[in-house]
Amino acid sequence: MTGNTTEADLKQAAMRYLKDHYNEDTVSTGVLKNGFEAANGALHVNSTVSAGGSWWGWTKWFTFKQGQVTDLRAKVR
């Protein structure tokens, strides 16, 4: 991703990360705070995910470098 990375691009990258690392399907996500510039920084979201037939609500903080997730913190809502 480049300096033209949008919030939607980062949300997609975050959803791919959750699927690849935790086998979670994102049902919904809403951005609480957008702190990125030129594909670097953080995205703070509330999301609902499903895995194994169950649904959970989470607050998640994704950190990005060059549009890729480099760190994730999460708290159950």
N, C-alpha and C positions, 0 to 999 in steps of 0.2 A: 504494500500500500504506500501511497505517496502523500505529499502535503495536501492533496485534494481529497483525502479521506474524510468521509462524512460520518455523522453520528450513526446513521443507518448501517454503514459499512462496519463500524465497531460493534454494533448490536449483533450483526450477522456473525462476525468473528467470535463474539462471546458465545453465541448459541452453538456454533461449531465446536468450540472448546468444551462446552458442557457435554455435548453429545460424544465427542471423541474421548474425553477423560472420565466421564461419570455415567455415560449412557443415558443422559437426561434429555428429554424432549421439552423444549420451551413452549409452554402453553400461552403465556403472555409475559410481557415485560414493559416496564415503564421507567424512563430515565428520571432519577431524582436529582442528579448533579452530573454535569458534563464538564470535566476538567482536562480535556485533551487539546493539543495543538499540533498540527503537522503529524498526525498519527501516533503521537506519544502522549502519555498522561494516564488519567483515570476516568472510569465511568462508574457511577454509583446507581444501581437499579433496584427496583422491587420486581421480583419475577415469580411466576408460578411455573413449576416444572412437573413433569410426570416421568415415572420410571417404574417398571414392573407393575403397572396397573394402579399405582398410588400417586396422589398429587400432593405437593408441598409448596408452601409460600416461603420465599427467601428474600432477604436483603443481601445484595452481593456488591462487592467492590472489585472491579476488574482493573488491572494495571496493564497498559499497552506500551510496547516499544516497536516502532515501525509497523503499526497496525496489527501486531501479534500479541496475544495475551501472554504476559510474563508472570503474573501473579493473580491470585484470586483469594479473597477473604469472603466468608459467607456467614450469615446468621439466620436461623429459622425465625420467621415472623409469627 
